[in-house]
């Protein structure tokens, strides 16, 4: 009876927390919506802003001019059109058209030189205002995306609330009996029903008489009882001793991955502008990320390195891939006084079922190799940091035992003729006879360099990930 009351209390407490999280997520969504409803940025001065400049010039120069009646009463339409055309040409930076209008305007206006100079000053001031206004708007849009991302994260957390449950009595007695026979004392045991349906068990345990028992051995014991293959959680200690310690056991994945990397720095540069990362989350997924900074050298390296670091931090915090990339893109757009962009190539592999998702932002083609068959993954999108409304292409594929993922930067593709670069790389990958990811990456790089007589026109990076059943 007490156990049932305790379980019900845990459930009700979880439901209350769930409601609070939903309310908080809605608050973030409403804040994001309020930011989204504000005015958007603009590429050039509006018609109203041009009219304001026009009126300011008229008030300053034409009002007291002796030819005011001639210009603004007898030849009103001609004067208005000429002045407005000059404003438009300056705004559009059409120098040739502006010179023709300037010549005609000078003939008819006694204060032409002063008016034209004042026009340039006013335009410079308005353009500066426009630039800073767009900066503020970009920052606001970045905040909007971050608020939306926070709402998504909170809703994910909400879905994980109330997933704790007690084992049935028979199973718990069996576990406690087996562990007690192995000199292990159990304080409590819980099951976690994860959103991905994978089984997870959490125990608080310690050993008797100062014994030290490998956590992996405990995972094997409990796996045999529950008819599951357990592995120890990512942050668990490898050994349990006489101190109380929380142990997390998770259902083991069905696949494992090995990686290989081959790189070459652009000729006459000291560092590569490409950076990459291999990550693993707590849900049994591997994440491969490859970033290529604009240009080459130290600046490109710094930009791509920052992108990789941010992706790692946001992924670790629980952000989904798309939300993480959008946040990073907004930060790049806001902080860049000059165009700075980075391509982002991400691949997420579920080691339970072999599903693989590619997300490309301005990135080069990737490839999947299965024996002698090669499939190319490509998407035509702009790099991160170039425009605010970034477009991402996500593509899902199913991987099997013995498959390989090959990701490359544009230095590899562009090493060949423009019309056949990706097909050449695809053919080379198909010809490589190796089951070692490192060797596969090295051979591909060797063939590319051989084709270019050893010349490296751009940074080259090749990542190869091989997948095998456990």
N, C-alpha and C positions, 0 to 999 in steps of 0.2 A: 504493500500500500504506500509506504513512504517513498519507494522508488518511483511509483507512478506519479505521486504528487510532485516529486522533484523534477521528473521529466516534463510534466505539464508546465511547471514554473519556468523551466528553461525555454520551452516552446513559446509561452506567452511573452516572456522577456524578449525573445528573438523577434516575435511579431511586432512588438512595440518599437524595437530598434529599426526594424524594416520600414515601418511607417515614417519614422524620423528621417531615415535616409532618403526615402522617396520625396518627402517635403523639401529636404535640402537640395536634392537634384533639381526639383522644379524651380526652386529659387534661383539656382545657377542658370537654368534655361531662360527664365524670365529676364534676368539681368542681361544675358546674351541677346535676347530679342530686343530689349530696349536700346542696346548699342547698335544693333543691326538696322534699326529704324531711323537712325540719324543720317544726315546727308553723306553721300559718297564722294570720293575724290574725283578730280577732273583733270584732264590732260592739258587743257589750255583755258584762257580767260573766257568767261561766259559773255553772251551778248550784252547783258546788263552791265557787266564790269567794263566792257568797251564803251558803252554809252556814258558811264560815269566819267571815264577819262575824257571822252569827247566834250561833255558838259563842263568839266573842270577847265579844259583848254579854252573853251568859248568864253567862260566867265572871266578868265585871267587876261586874255589877249584881245578878244573881239568886242567886248562890251563897250570899251572906251575908244575903239578904233574909228577914225573918220570914214573908213570905207565899209563900216558895219552895215549900213543901209543897203549899199550896193551888193554886198555878199549875201546878206541874210534876208533881204526882202526881194530885190530884183532878180538875184540868181540863187535863190535859196536851195533848190534841188541840186544844182550843179555843185555848189559849195559843200553841202551836206554829204553828197555822194563821194566827192574827192577826199574830204577829210576822213570819212568812214573807211574808204578803200585804203588810205594810208595806214590807219590803225590796224586794219585786217592784215595787210601785207607784213607789217612789222610783227604782228602776233604769229603769223604763219612762217615768218623768216624767209620770205620770198624776196631775195635781194634784187633780182633783175626787175621784177614788177614794181618794187618799191622805188628804184631809181627813176623809172619813167614817170611815176606819179609825183615824185619829189620835184622833178624838173618842171612839170606843168604847174604844180602848186606854187613854186617859187615865183613864177611869172605873174601870178595874179594876187599874191599876198605880200603886203609891205613888212609883215613881221614873220615871214616864213622861217627864217633861220632860228629865231627864238622858239617858235612853236614846235618845230621839228626836234630841237634839242630837249625841250620840255617833255615832248611826247616820249622820247627815248628814256628819260629819267623816270617818268610815271610808269612806263612799261616795266622797267627794271625793278621798280619798287613792287608793282603788282605781281610780277612773276616770282619775286622772292617771297611775298606773302602766300602765293599759291603753293610754292614748294613746301613751306613750313606747315601750311594748312594740310597738305597731302601727307606730310610726315605724321602729323597728329592723327589724321584719319587712319593711316596705316597702323599706328600704334593701337588705336581703338579697335580696329579690325583684328589685330593680333590678340588683344584681350578677349574679344568676342569668341575667337576660336578656342582660347584657353578655357574660358568659362564653359563652352560646350563640351570640351574634352573632360573637364572636371565632372560635369554632370554624367557623362558616360561612365567614368570610373566609379562614381558613387553608385550608379545603378548596377554595375558589375558587383560591387561589394554587397549591395542589397541582395543580389541573387545568391550570394554565398552565406548569407545569414540563415539561421535555423536549419543548417544542414548537419548539425551535430546530433548523434543519436547513440543510445546505449546498445551494447551487444545483447543478444538474447541470453537468457540465464545459462542455458546449457553450454553455449560456446564460451561464455566468460568463465564458467567454472573449469572448463577444459583447459583454457589458456592459463589460468592461475595455477592449476595443478601441474601442468608441464613446466612452467617457469619456476614454481616452488621446488620441484624435483631437481632443477638445475641451479638451485641456490639463488634465485632471483625473486625479490619481493616486489609486488605490484601495489601501487597506491590507487591508480584509477586507469580505466581503459575506455576510449571513445572511438566510434566510427565516424568518419567524415564522408558524407555523400557529396562528392564534388560535382560541379556543374557539367563536367565532361564525362560523368558516369563512372569514372575510375575509382577504385576502392582505396581508401586511406585509413590507417589506424594510428591512433595516438595513445601512448602509454607514459605514465610516470613511474619509473622503476629504479631499483638499486640492487646491488648484490650483497650477499651475506659473507661474513668472515674475511672482508677485504679482497675478495676475488675480483678479477678483471675478465670480462667476457666480451668478445668482439660483437659489435652491434649487428654485423652481417649474420653472425650465427643465430642471433635472436630472430632476425628476419626470416631465416630459413625454417626455424622451429614453428613460428606462427603461420608461415605460408603453408606448411604441410597440414596444419590444423584446419585452415580456411580454404584449402584447395586453390590457393593463388600463389603466384610468384611475386614475393615482396622484395623491395630493395629499400635501403635506408634513405631518408629524406636528405635533401641537398645540404642543409645546415647542421646535420646531426654529427655528434662525435663518433669516432670509430670504435670506441671502447666504453663499456659501462662498468662503473666501479661502485664503491660503497656510498657514494653520494646520490641523493635523489636527482634524477635527470629525465627531462621529457624527451621521448624518442618518437619520431615520426616514421612510419613505414608506408610506402606507397606502392601501388601495383606497378610492377616492372614493365618497361616498354618492350615492344616486339622487334625493334630495329636498333642498330647502332650505326654511328657514322665516323669515318676517318677523313681527315682533310689533307690537302696539299696546296702549296703556294709557290708560284714562280713570279719574279718581278725583275724589271729592268728600268733604271732611271734614264730619263731623256739625256741625250748627249749634251755635254757642257753644263749640266746641272748637278748639284750636290745632294739634293733630296728629291724624293718622289712626291708629286702632288696627289697621289692615290693613297687612300687609307682603307682598312678593312677590319672586320671584327667577326668572331665566331662566338655566339652566345647560346645559353641554354636557360629556359625558364622553368618554373616549378610545375608546369602542366605537361611536361614531357615533350617539349618542342625545341628544336634547334633553330636558331636564327642566324643567317649569314647576311652580312651587310657590307657593301662595297661602295665607297664614295670617291668621286673624281673631282677635285677642285679646279676652278677655271684657270687655264694656262698651265704653268709648271713652276717648279722651284718652291721656295720657302712660303710665299703667300698662298699658293695653291694647297700646299701641305697643311698649313695652319687652318685654312677654311674647311678642308675635308676632315681633318682631325677633330675639329670642334663638332662637326655634324655627327661623326661616329660616336663621340663621347656623349652627346645629347641623346642620341638614339639609345645607347646603352642605359643611360640613367632613366629615361622615360619608360623604356621597356621593363626595366627592373621595378619601376614604380607601378606598373600594371597598365600603362597606356597601350591601346591597340595600335597596330602599325600605322594605319591611316591617320589617326589623331596625332601620333608622335610626329609624323612627317609634316603635317599641316602646321603644327606649332613651330617646328624648326624653320619651315619656310617663312612663316610670318616674322620670325625673329631676324632672319637673313634680309628680308625686304626692308624692315624697319631700320636696321642698323647700317645699311649700305648707303653711303654718300655717292659712291660710284657703283656701277653694276658688278656684283659679286655673286656668282652662282656656283652650285655644286650639283653634280648628278648623284642620284641615290638609287642603288639597286639592292633590294631586299628579297630574301627568300626564307620562308618559314616552313619547316618540315615537321609534321606530326609523327613522332616515332612510335606511336601506338598503331596508327592505321596507314601510314605512308602517304597521306595527303600532303601536297606541297603547294604553297601559294607564293607567286612572284608578285612583287609590287615595284613598278619601275617609274622613276621620275627623271626623264631625260637620259636614262642609262642605255648602254649598248645592249646588243642581243646577248641572251644567255642560251645554254644548250643542255639538253638531257640526252645522255648516251646510254643505250641499252644494247649490249653486244655490238653488232655492226650497224645498228640503226641509230640515227641522231635526229632529234627534233629541235627546231630553233624557236626560242621564245623572244618576241620583240614587241615594242610599243613605241609609238611616236608621241612623245610628250616633251614639254619644256623642263629644263633643270629647276631645282629648288633655288629660290632667292631672286628669280628673274621677274615674276609677276606675283601679285597677291593671290588671285584665284587660281591656285595650282590644280593641275589635272593629273590624276594618278591612274595608271592602268594596273588592275589586279587580275591575274590569271591563275587558275587552279589546275594542277596535274596530279596524277596518281603515280607514285613511285613503287618499285618492287625490288626484291632482293637482287643485288648486283648492279643496280642503276647508279649513274653518276650525274652530278650537276656541275656544269662548267660555267663560271661567271667571269667576264672579262671587261676591262675598260676600253675606251675607244681607241687607245694606242695600238691595240691588237688588230681591231677591225680595219682601222685607217692605214695600217701598214701595207695593205693591198690596194689594188686599183679600186676606185670608188664604186664602180658598177658590179663588182664581184667579191668584195671583201668578206662579207658574212658567209657567202657560199664556199669560199676558199677555206675559211676557218672550220666550217662544218665538215668539209671533206677531209681536212687534216685530222680532226677529232675522230672521224669514223675509221681512219687508217691506223690510229694508235692502238697497238696491241699490248695493253698493260692493265693490271687490276690494282695498281698502286697509285693513289691519287697524287702523291708528290711526283712520281715519275711521269705520270700523264701530263701534269702541269709543265714540268721541265721540258718534255719532248715537244709540246705545243709551242712553247717559247722558242726553242731551238729552231723549229721549222720557220717561224715568223722571222727571226733574225737572219736565217739563211736566205730567205726570199729577199731581204733588204740589204744583203751583203754586210751584215753586222751593224748597220746604221739604226739608231733609235731616234725617230723623229718626235716621239711623244712618250710620256711615261706609260709603261706596260705592266699590267697586273693580271694574273690568272689565278682564280680560286677554283679548286676541284674538291668536291665532297662526294665520297662513295658511301653507299648505303647497303648494309647487310642484315639479314635476319639473325636474331639471337638464338 
